[in-house]
Amino acid sequence: MTIVVGYVPTPEGEAALDAAITEARLRDQPLHVVNSSRGDVLADPRFASDRVLDQVRAKLDRAGVVYEIDQRVAGHDASDEVVDAADRLKASLIVIGMRRRTPTGKLITGSQAQRILLDAHCPVLAVKASH
């Protein structure tokens, strides 16, 4: 089995990656890191640069976990990419980072995290960044 983590280069993404590393060690399972962009904007701050991905690889190497990084511009929402990867890999767990939002923000705007929580076919661990 595999643990899938949705990664974005933000404090929430780092919190998700850290939690996924902890879970991978506890469960002795590999990590599948998903970072994607729809490709519908010229610059997507959620799409990790080569420099950031090198830092992620270094962190994973130091942690001693088996991993693969799946980065793509696919034209799909990130939530779809994470759930599809989890289904394809028969993941035991999905790990995501959640940002703090106001009650109004929760009602008005859609949430990638919420879609993962609703669509996933395996357990989801949602973590918040420490502030």
Residue pairs with C-beta under 8 A, 6 or more apart in sequence:
1 27
1 29
1 90
1 91
1 92
2 29
2 30
2 31
2 32
2 89
2 90
2 91
2 92
3 20
3 23
3 24
3 27
3 29
3 30
3 31
3 32
3 91
3 92
3 93
3 94
3 95
4 31
4 32
4 34
4 82
4 85
4 86
4 89
4 91
4 93
4 94
4 95
5 16
5 17
5 19
5 20
5 31
5 32
5 33
5 34
5 94
5 95
5 96
6 13
6 16
6 34
6 35
6 78
6 79
6 81
6 82
6 94
6 95
6 96
6 97
6 112
6 116
7 13
7 16
7 17
7 33
7 34
7 35
7 48
7 56
8 35
8 46
8 48
8 78
8 97
9 45
9 46
9 48
9 49
9 52
10 46
10 97
10 99
10 129
11 97
11 129
11 131
12 97
12 98
12 99
12 127
12 128
12 129
13 97
14 97
14 129
15 97
15 127
15 128
15 129
15 130
16 95
16 96
16 97
16 127
17 33
17 56
17 59
17 95
18 127
19 95
19 125
19 127
20 31
20 33
20 95
21 31
21 59
21 60
21 63
21 65
23 29
23 93
23 95
23 125
24 30
24 31
24 63
24 65
24 66
24 67
25 63
25 64
25 65
27 92
27 93
29 92
30 65
30 66
30 67
30 68
31 60
31 65
31 66
31 67
31 68
32 67
32 68
32 70
32 85
32 89
32 91
33 56
33 60
33 67
33 68
33 69
33 70
34 70
34 71
34 78
34 81
34 82
34 85
35 46
35 47
35 48
35 53
35 69
35 70
35 71
36 47
36 70
36 71
36 72
36 73
36 74
36 76
36 78
36 81
37 44
37 46
37 47
37 72
37 73
37 74
37 78
38 44
38 73
38 74
38 75
38 76
38 77
38 78
39 73
39 74
39 75
40 75
46 78
47 71
47 73
48 56
48 71
53 69
53 71
56 69
57 69
60 67
70 81
70 85
72 81
74 81
76 84
77 112
77 115
78 112
79 112
79 113
79 115
79 116
79 119
80 115
80 119
82 94
82 96
82 116
83 94
83 115
83 116
83 119
83 120
83 121
85 91
86 94
86 120
86 121
86 122
87 121
91 122
92 122
92 123
93 122
93 123
93 124
93 125
94 116
94 120
94 122
94 123
94 124
94 125
95 124
95 125
95 127
96 112
96 113
96 116
96 124
96 125
96 126
96 127
97 113
97 126
97 127
97 128
97 129
98 113
98 126
98 127
98 128
99 128
99 129
100 128
100 131
101 109
101 111
113 126
116 124
117 124
117 126
